[in-house]
Amino acid sequence: MCRSLVDAAAVPDASVLAAELTAREARCSTALGGGIAVPHGRLPGLPEPVVALGFVSPPADFAAPDGRPVDLVFLLLSPADLPARHLSLLARLSRILKSPGIAERLRAAGTPAAAARVLREAEAGLMVSQR
């Protein structure tokens, strides 16, 4: 995922990103359970937040609380100088991922565009339910 983000010009350096994510994961697993993990970090020089979705095959051990290996990885990166924004985005993403059926719908999406549509619909549903 790190190299893909560099190739897409979303982050400047894959090795810096990999080091940040490795250090973060060493402090505490970012697995939520249900086959989902949300590695996250703040990077100096990043102009805006970045969210990426990766499908892991075969699933990987993330030391999840439920013991289930991870097959959906959401990578959340924020500029280093915006810690409050990072926490807000992390909370928002966590709420979306806890929506009933979201993981199954993402696994069945088939294309990046379909997965993005699933996420937009889930977020819209949260916004409606919070009113």
Secondary structure, DSSP 8 states (H G I E B T S, - for coil): -HHHHHHTTSSS-HHHHHHHHHHHHHHS--EEETTEE--EEEETT--S-EEEEEEEEEEE----TT---EEEEEEEEEETT-HHHHHHHHHHHHHHHTSTTHHHHHHH--SHHHHHHHHHHHHHHHHHHT-
